[in-house]
Amino acid sequence: RGVVQAESRSGRTRAQEDSRRTALWHAIDRLPGKLRITLVLASIEGYDVRAVGALLGIPEGTVKSRLSLARQRLREMLR
């Protein structure tokens, strides 16, 4: 019985994680292009701020502000 309960909880957890992941990607897709590409390069692809700035041809400060704004908007969308 304990194994069945653990598997059931595990299945629910996976389903919840899948649902959250899907919601996150939908929210990322709804970001304006400049915010979306900055966020994807830095937070998903793992480029540092300097590299993102070089790739996009923008100052590091702009990268930081776009990341901050993108994260803020994601938090709002996912509430």
N, CA, C and O atoms as a printed pandas DataFrame, in Angstrom:
     atom_number atom_name residue_name chain_id  residue_number  x_coord  y_coord  z_coord
0              1         N          ARG        A               1    0.817   -1.204    0.000
1              2        CA          ARG        A               1    0.000    0.000    0.000
2              3         C          ARG        A               1    0.850    1.252    0.000
3              4         O          ARG        A               1    0.524    2.205   -0.708
4              5         N          GLY        A               2    1.921    1.287    0.762
5              6        CA          GLY        A               2    2.797    2.451    0.816
6              7         C          GLY        A               2    3.422    2.753   -0.529
7              8         O          GLY        A               2    3.593    3.919   -0.883
8              9         N          VAL        A               3    3.770    1.720   -1.289
9             10        CA          VAL        A               3    4.380    1.906   -2.600
10            11         C          VAL        A               3    3.389    2.559   -3.558
11            12         O          VAL        A               3    3.744    3.456   -4.321
12            13         N          VAL        A               4    2.135    2.091   -3.505
13            14        CA          VAL        A               4    1.099    2.653   -4.380
14            15         C          VAL        A               4    0.894    4.137   -4.056
15            16         O          VAL        A               4    0.770    4.959   -4.964
16            17         N          GLN        A               5    0.860    4.476   -2.768
17            18        CA          GLN        A               5    0.687    5.873   -2.386
18            19         C          GLN        A               5    1.865    6.716   -2.854
19            20         O          GLN        A               5    1.678    7.828   -3.348
20            21         N          ALA        A               6    3.084    6.188   -2.699
21            22        CA          ALA        A               6    4.272    6.924   -3.135
22            23         C          ALA        A               6    4.250    7.131   -4.642
23            24         O          ALA        A               6    4.572    8.219   -5.118
24            25         N          GLU        A               7    3.874    6.103   -5.401
25            26        CA          GLU        A               7    3.803    6.233   -6.852
26            27         C          GLU        A               7    2.738    7.247   -7.248
27            28         O          GLU        A               7    2.930    8.020   -8.187
28            29         N          SER        A               8    1.618    7.245   -6.535
29            30        CA          SER        A               8    0.546    8.191   -6.823
30            31         C          SER        A               8    1.019    9.624   -6.571
31            32         O          SER        A               8    0.774   10.518   -7.381
32            33         N          ARG        A               9    1.701    9.833   -5.437
33            34        CA          ARG        A               9    2.237   11.158   -5.136
34            35         C          ARG        A               9    3.289   11.555   -6.162
35            36         O          ARG        A               9    3.342   12.704   -6.600
36            37         N          SER        A              10    4.116   10.603   -6.538
37            38        CA          SER        A              10    5.157   10.864   -7.523
38            39         C          SER        A              10    4.539   11.254   -8.872
39            40         O          SER        A              10    5.023   12.170   -9.538
40            41         N          GLY        A              11    3.482   10.566   -9.265
41            42        CA          GLY        A              11    2.782   10.891  -10.508
42            43         C          GLY        A              11    2.172   12.272  -10.467
43            44         O          GLY        A              11    2.228   13.015  -11.447
44            45         N          ARG        A              12    1.585   12.619   -9.324
45            46        CA          ARG        A              12    1.008   13.962   -9.175
46            47         C          ARG        A              12    2.097   15.013   -9.231
47            48         O          ARG        A              12    1.920   16.064   -9.847
48            49         N          THR        A              13    3.222   14.737   -8.593
49            50        CA          THR        A              13    4.315   15.699   -8.593
50            51         C          THR        A              13    4.825   15.923  -10.011
51            52         O          THR        A              13    5.048   17.061  -10.425
52            53         N          ARG        A              14    5.008   14.833  -10.753
53            54        CA          ARG        A              14    5.459   14.974  -12.137
54            55         C          ARG        A              14    4.447   15.756  -12.965
55            56         O          ARG        A              14    4.823   16.609  -13.769
56            57         N          ALA        A              15    3.180   15.469  -12.770
57            58        CA          ALA        A              15    2.133   16.174  -13.510
58            59         C          ALA        A              15    2.137   17.657  -13.148
59            60         O          ALA        A              15    1.970   18.509  -14.021
60            61         N          GLN        A              16    2.325   17.967  -11.875
61            62        CA          GLN        A              16    2.372   19.367  -11.445
62            63         C          GLN        A              16    3.590   20.069  -12.030
63            64         O          GLN        A              16    3.498   21.214  -12.472
64            65         N          GLU        A              17    4.739   19.378  -12.033
65            66        CA          GLU        A              17    5.949   19.960  -12.615
66            67         C          GLU        A              17    5.767   20.200  -14.109
67            68         O          GLU        A              17    6.165   21.243  -14.628
68            69         N          ASP        A              18    5.168   19.240  -14.796
69            70        CA          ASP        A              18    4.907   19.403  -16.227
70            71         C          ASP        A              18    3.982   20.591  -16.477
71            72         O          ASP        A              18    4.196   21.370  -17.406
72            73         N          SER        A              19    2.967   20.720  -15.653
73            74        CA          SER        A              19    2.019   21.824  -15.790
74            75         C          SER        A              19    2.709   23.164  -15.559
75            76         O          SER        A              19    2.484   24.118  -16.303
76            77         N          ARG        A              20    3.551   23.237  -14.526
77            78        CA          ARG        A              20    4.288   24.482  -14.249
78            79         C          ARG        A              20    5.260   24.812  -15.376
79            80         O          ARG        A              20    5.384   25.966  -15.786
80            81         N          ARG        A              21    5.942   23.790  -15.869
81            82        CA          ARG        A              21    6.891   23.999  -16.968
82            83         C          ARG        A              21    6.166   24.529  -18.204
83            84         O          ARG        A              21    6.640   25.456  -18.862
84            85         N          THR        A              22    5.023   23.937  -18.511
85            86        CA          THR        A              22    4.238   24.383  -19.662
86            87         C          THR        A              22    3.771   25.825  -19.467
87            88         O          THR        A              22    3.853   26.636  -20.390
88            89         N          ALA        A              23    3.286   26.140  -18.278
89            90        CA          ALA        A              23    2.830   27.504  -17.991
90            91         C          ALA        A              23    3.983   28.494  -18.110
91            92         O          ALA        A              23    3.806   29.596  -18.630
92            93         N          LEU        A              24    5.172   28.103  -17.629
93            94        CA          LEU        A              24    6.329   28.982  -17.713
94            95         C          LEU        A              24    6.698   29.259  -19.166
95            96         O          LEU        A              24    6.954   30.405  -19.534
96            97         N          TRP        A              25    6.726   28.206  -20.000
97            98        CA          TRP        A              25    7.085   28.408  -21.406
98            99         C          TRP        A              25    6.038   29.237  -22.143
99           100         O          TRP        A              25    6.385   30.026  -23.021
100          101         N          HIS        A              26    4.777   29.070  -21.803
101          102        CA          HIS        A              26    3.734   29.902  -22.417
102          103         C          HIS        A              26    3.929   31.365  -22.020
103          104         O          HIS        A              26    3.768   32.265  -22.844
104          105         N          ALA        A              27    4.276   31.595  -20.753
105          106        CA          ALA        A              27    4.508   32.963  -20.293
106          107         C          ALA        A              27    5.735   33.560  -20.985
107          108         O          ALA        A              27    5.708   34.717  -21.405
108          109         N          ILE        A              28    6.804   32.782  -21.105
109          110        CA          ILE        A              28    8.006   33.263  -21.800
110          111         C          ILE        A              28    7.659   33.629  -23.237
111          112         O          ILE        A              28    8.115   34.653  -23.746
112          113         N          ASP        A              29    6.860   32.802  -23.888
113          114        CA          ASP        A              29    6.453   33.074  -25.271
114          115         C          ASP        A              29    5.673   34.377  -25.403
115          116         O          ASP        A              29    5.690   35.005  -26.462
116          117         N          ARG        A              30    4.986   34.791  -24.333
117          118        CA          ARG        A              30    4.177   36.012  -24.386
118          119         C          ARG        A              30    4.983   37.283  -24.092
119          120         O          ARG        A              30    4.477   38.392  -24.262
120          121         N          LEU        A              31    6.237   37.120  -23.651
121          122        CA          LEU        A              31    7.063   38.303  -23.398
122          123         C          LEU        A              31    7.380   39.007  -24.717
123          124         O          LEU        A              31    7.457   38.368  -25.767
124          125         N          PRO        A              32    7.563   40.333  -24.656
125          126        CA          PRO        A              32    8.033   41.034  -25.856
126          127         C          PRO        A              32    9.382   40.450  -26.293
127          128         O          PRO        A              32   10.165   39.988  -25.463
128          129         N          GLY        A              33    9.640   40.476  -27.586
129          130        CA          GLY        A              33   10.825   39.842  -28.145
130          131         C          GLY        A              33   12.136   40.216  -27.482
131          132         O          GLY        A              33   12.960   39.340  -27.218
132          133         N          LYS        A              34   12.351   41.495  -27.208
133          134        CA          LYS        A              34   13.610   41.932  -26.598
134          135         C          LYS        A              34   13.806   41.324  -25.208
135          136         O          LYS        A              34   14.915   40.938  -24.840
136          137         N          LEU        A              35   12.727   41.245  -24.453
137          138        CA          LEU        A              35   12.823   40.646  -23.118
138          139         C          LEU        A              35   13.001   39.135  -23.215
139          140         O          LEU        A              35   13.797   38.541  -22.487
140          141         N          ARG        A              36   12.247   38.524  -24.129
141          142        CA          ARG        A              36   12.282   37.066  -24.281
142          143         C          ARG        A              36   13.677   36.584  -24.671
143          144         O          ARG        A              36   14.200   35.658  -24.051
144          145         N          ILE        A              37   14.286   37.193  -25.684
145          146        CA          ILE        A              37   15.587   36.714  -26.141
146          147         C          ILE        A              37   16.656   36.933  -25.071
147          148         O          ILE        A              37   17.540   36.095  -24.895
148          149         N          THR        A              38   16.576   38.040  -24.370
149          150        CA          THR        A              38   17.532   38.313  -23.296
150          151         C          THR        A              38   17.405   37.279  -22.191
151          152         O          THR        A              38   18.405   36.752  -21.703
152          153         N          LEU        A              39   16.181   36.993  -21.803
153          154        CA          LEU        A              39   15.932   36.005  -20.757
154          155         C          LEU        A              39   16.395   34.609  -21.176
155          156         O          LEU        A              39   17.045   33.908  -20.400
156          157         N          VAL        A              40   16.069   34.218  -22.376
157          158        CA          VAL        A              40   16.444   32.881  -22.856
158          159         C          VAL        A              40   17.968   32.740  -22.917
159          160         O          VAL        A              40   18.518   31.733  -22.470
160          161         N          LEU        A              41   18.637   33.735  -23.463
161          162        CA          LEU        A              41   20.093   33.647  -23.560
162          163         C          LEU        A              41   20.754   33.559  -22.188
163          164         O          LEU        A              41   21.664   32.755  -21.985
164          165         N          ALA        A              42   20.297   34.386  -21.245
165          166        CA          ALA        A              42   20.936   34.438  -19.933
166          167         C          ALA        A              42   20.485   33.311  -19.003
167          168         O          ALA        A              42   21.317   32.641  -18.391
168          169         N          SER        A              43   19.189   33.104  -18.896
169          170        CA          SER        A              43   18.670   32.194  -17.876
170          171         C          SER        A              43   18.522   30.759  -18.342
171          172         O          SER        A              43   18.541   29.839  -17.525
172          173         N          ILE        A              44   18.376   30.556  -19.631
173          174        CA          ILE        A              44   18.161   29.198  -20.126
174          175         C          ILE        A              44   19.415   28.676  -20.823
175          176         O          ILE        A              44   19.857   27.556  -20.571
176          177         N          GLU        A              45   19.982   29.506  -21.706
177          178        CA          GLU        A              45   21.190   29.081  -22.425
178          179         C          GLU        A              45   22.451   29.244  -21.576
179          180         O          GLU        A              45   23.477   28.628  -21.869
180          181         N          GLY        A              46   22.385   30.063  -20.532
181          182        CA          GLY        A              46   23.490   30.174  -19.591
182          183         C          GLY        A              46   24.579   31.176  -19.937
183          184         O          GLY        A              46   25.654   31.146  -19.338
184          185         N          TYR        A              47   24.324   32.060  -20.889
185          186        CA          TYR        A              47   25.308   33.090  -21.211
186          187         C          TYR        A              47   25.364   34.116  -20.080
187          188         O          TYR        A              47   24.342   34.420  -19.464
188          189         N          ASP        A              48   26.560   34.648  -19.807
189          190        CA          ASP        A              48   26.652   35.692  -18.792
190          191         C          ASP        A              48   26.221   37.027  -19.402
191          192         O          ASP        A              48   26.024   37.142  -20.612
192          193         N          VAL        A              49   26.080   38.020  -18.545
193          194        CA          VAL        A              49   25.562   39.323  -18.965
194          195         C          VAL        A              49   26.427   39.924  -20.071
195          196         O          VAL        A              49   25.903   40.474  -21.040
196          197         N          ARG        A              50   27.732   39.823  -19.931
197          198        CA          ARG        A              50   28.632   40.388  -20.946
198          199         C          ARG        A              50   28.409   39.722  -22.299
199          200         O          ARG        A              50   28.340   40.402  -23.323
200          201         N          ALA        A              51   28.297   38.387  -22.306
201          202        CA          ALA        A              51   28.105   37.657  -23.564
202          203         C          ALA        A              51   26.758   37.988  -24.197
203          204         O          ALA        A              51   26.664   38.145  -25.414
204          205         N          VAL        A              52   25.714   38.096  -23.372
205          206        CA          VAL        A              52   24.392   38.451  -23.911
206          207         C          VAL        A              52   24.452   39.832  -24.543
207          208         O          VAL        A              52   23.906   40.052  -25.624
208          209         N          GLY        A              53   25.113   40.757  -23.869
209          210        CA          GLY        A              53   25.258   42.096  -24.425
210          211         C          GLY        A              53   25.981   42.082  -25.757
211          212         O          GLY        A              53   25.585   42.770  -26.698
212          213         N          ALA        A              54   27.047   41.293  -25.830
213          214        CA          ALA        A              54   27.805   41.208  -27.089
214          215         C          ALA        A              54   26.966   40.581  -28.190
215          216         O          ALA        A              54   26.974   41.055  -29.326
216          217         N          LEU        A              55   26.241   39.515  -27.862
217          218        CA          LEU        A              55   25.401   38.843  -28.860
218          219         C          LEU        A              55   24.310   39.751  -29.400
219          220         O          LEU        A              55   24.000   39.727  -30.591
220          221         N          LEU        A              56   23.729   40.551  -28.516
221          222        CA          LEU        A              56   22.614   41.414  -28.910
222          223         C          LEU        A              56   23.049   42.824  -29.297
223          224         O          LEU        A              56   22.241   43.611  -29.791
224          225         N          GLY        A              57   24.313   43.142  -29.076
225          226        CA          GLY        A              57   24.803   44.474  -29.404
226          227         C          GLY        A              57   24.249   45.553  -28.502
227          228         O          GLY        A              57   23.964   46.663  -28.953
228          229         N          ILE        A              58   24.094   45.231  -27.219
229          230        CA          ILE        A              58   23.555   46.188  -26.249
230          231         C          ILE        A              58   24.467   46.237  -25.024
231          232         O          ILE        A              58   25.205   45.287  -24.765
232          233         N          PRO        A              59   24.421   47.339  -24.268
233          234        CA          PRO        A              59   25.242   47.443  -23.059
234          235         C          PRO        A              59   24.819   46.437  -21.975
235          236         O          PRO        A              59   23.671   45.996  -21.930
236          237         N          GLU        A              60   25.770   46.090  -21.111
237          238        CA          GLU        A              60   25.482   45.154  -20.021
238          239         C          GLU        A              60   24.355   45.661  -19.117
239          240         O          GLU        A              60   23.531   44.878  -18.645
240          241         N          GLY        A              61   24.325   46.959  -18.883
241          242        CA          GLY        A              61   23.261   47.535  -18.055
242          243         C          GLY        A              61   21.887   47.304  -18.659
243          244         O          GLY        A              61   20.915   47.077  -17.940
244          245         N          THR        A              62   21.810   47.363  -19.979
245          246        CA          THR        A              62   20.538   47.100  -20.662
246          247         C          THR        A              62   20.145   45.642  -20.507
247          248         O          THR        A              62   18.970   45.324  -20.319
248          249         N          VAL        A              63   21.136   44.751  -20.586
249          250        CA          VAL        A              63   20.863   43.320  -20.379
250          251         C          VAL        A              63   20.279   43.124  -18.985
251          252         O          VAL        A              63   19.267   42.442  -18.825
252          253         N          LYS        A              64   20.907   43.713  -17.987
253          254        CA          LYS        A              64   20.440   43.555  -16.604
254          255         C          LYS        A              64   19.027   44.097  -16.412
255          256         O          LYS        A              64   18.201   43.473  -15.746
256          257         N          SER        A              65   18.754   45.259  -16.999
257          258        CA          SER        A              65   17.417   45.832  -16.826
258          259         C          SER        A              65   16.366   44.992  -17.554
259          260         O          SER        A              65   15.255   44.820  -17.053
260          261         N          ARG        A              66   16.711   44.470  -18.733
261          262        CA          ARG        A              66   15.763   43.616  -19.450
262          263         C          ARG        A              66   15.504   42.321  -18.690
263          264         O          ARG        A              66   14.372   41.842  -18.637
264          265         N          LEU        A              67   16.559   41.754  -18.100
265          266        CA          LEU        A              67   16.375   40.533  -17.302
266          267         C          LEU        A              67   15.469   40.792  -16.111
267          268         O          LEU        A              67   14.579   39.997  -15.810
268          269         N          SER        A              68   15.700   41.899  -15.445
269          270        CA          SER        A              68   14.878   42.246  -14.291
270          271         C          SER        A              68   13.415   42.424  -14.695
271          272         O          SER        A              68   12.515   41.906  -14.033
272          273         N          LEU        A              69   13.189   43.148  -15.767
273          274        CA          LEU        A              69   11.827   43.385  -16.238
274          275         C          LEU        A              69   11.168   42.086  -16.706
275          276         O          LEU        A              69    9.993   41.848  -16.426
276          277         N          ALA        A              70   11.922   41.250  -17.416
277          278        CA          ALA        A              70   11.373   39.970  -17.890
278          279         C          ALA        A              70   10.959   39.100  -16.711
279          280         O          ALA        A              70    9.879   38.509  -16.721
280          281         N          ARG        A              71   11.805   39.021  -15.706
281          282        CA          ARG        A              71   11.494   38.194  -14.526
282          283         C          ARG        A              71   10.282   38.743  -13.777
283          284         O          ARG        A              71    9.436   37.980  -13.311
284          285         N          GLN        A              72   10.202   40.068  -13.665
285          286        CA          GLN        A              72    9.055   40.695  -13.008
286          287         C          GLN        A              72    7.770   40.350  -13.753
287          288         O          GLN        A              72    6.775   39.970  -13.136
288          289         N          ARG        A              73    7.788   40.481  -15.074
289          290        CA          ARG        A              73    6.588   40.187  -15.858
290          291         C          ARG        A              73    6.208   38.715  -15.770
291          292         O          ARG        A              73    5.023   38.385  -15.715
292          293         N          LEU        A              74    7.198   37.830  -15.755
293          294        CA          LEU        A              74    6.896   36.400  -15.600
294          295         C          LEU        A              74    6.208   36.126  -14.272
295          296         O          LEU        A              74    5.220   35.394  -14.211
296          297         N          ARG        A              75    6.744   36.724  -13.201
297          298        CA          ARG        A              75    6.120   36.549  -11.872
298          299         C          ARG        A              75    4.659   36.984  -11.911
299          300         O          ARG        A              75    3.788   36.299  -11.376
300          301         N          GLU        A              76    4.393   38.129  -12.548
301          302        CA          GLU        A              76    3.020   38.648  -12.634
302          303         C          GLU        A              76    2.133   37.701  -13.445
303          304         O          GLU        A              76    0.998   37.422  -13.059
304          305         N          MET        A              77    2.651   37.215  -14.558
305          306        CA          MET        A              77    1.848   36.329  -15.420
306          307         C          MET        A              77    1.561   34.990  -14.763
307          308         O          MET        A              77    0.521   34.381  -15.016
308          309         N          LEU        A              78    2.487   34.523  -13.910
309          310        CA          LEU        A              78    2.345   33.188  -13.346
310          311         C          LEU        A              78    1.623   33.175  -12.002
311          312         O          LEU        A              78    1.467   32.117  -11.392
312          313         N          ARG        A              79    1.187   34.334  -11.544
313          314        CA          ARG        A              79    0.440   34.386  -10.273
314          315         C          ARG        A              79   -0.920   33.796  -10.428
315          316         O          ARG        A              79   -1.688   33.754   -9.466
